[in-house]
């Protein structure tokens, strides 16, 4: 009798795919002390998408965004998402 392969949840499969990432990037952003970055931290924090994962580390005067992706297209999409959010915060001067 042949064993059936174990079924894994889609969330586990996504995480395993991203662990085998082929593309990664780090964005280091120097914070403006007058602006409130809590919204971007809440909206991006440890997000796992189908083909990428974003983790954020806050260290005093800077934010460090680590993006890992299975392919370059997913890397670009996640990176652009982060940059757009930062751009909105700066443009609207959210405090």
Secondary structure as the mmCIF struct_conf table of DSSP 4:
data_model
#
loop_
_struct_conf.conf_type_id
_struct_conf.id
_struct_conf.beg_label_comp_id
_struct_conf.beg_label_asym_id
_struct_conf.beg_label_seq_id
_struct_conf.end_label_comp_id
_struct_conf.end_label_asym_id
_struct_conf.end_label_seq_id
HELX_LH_PP_P HELX_LH_PP_P1 UNK A 2 UNK A 7
HELX_RH_AL_P HELX_RH_AL_P1 UNK A 10 UNK A 19
TURN_TY1_P TURN_TY1_P1 UNK A 20 UNK A 20
BEND BEND1 UNK A 22 UNK A 22
STRN STRN1 UNK A 23 UNK A 30
HELX_LH_PP_P HELX_LH_PP_P2 UNK A 31 UNK A 32
TURN_TY1_P TURN_TY1_P2 UNK A 33 UNK A 34
BEND BEND2 UNK A 35 UNK A 35
HELX_RH_AL_P HELX_RH_AL_P2 UNK A 38 UNK A 44
TURN_TY1_P TURN_TY1_P3 UNK A 45 UNK A 46
STRN STRN2 UNK A 47 UNK A 48
BEND BEND3 UNK A 50 UNK A 51
STRN STRN3 UNK A 52 UNK A 59
TURN_TY1_P TURN_TY1_P4 UNK A 60 UNK A 61
STRN STRN4 UNK A 62 UNK A 69
BEND BEND4 UNK A 70 UNK A 71
HELX_RH_AL_P HELX_RH_AL_P3 UNK A 72 UNK A 92
TURN_TY1_P TURN_TY1_P5 UNK A 93 UNK A 93
#
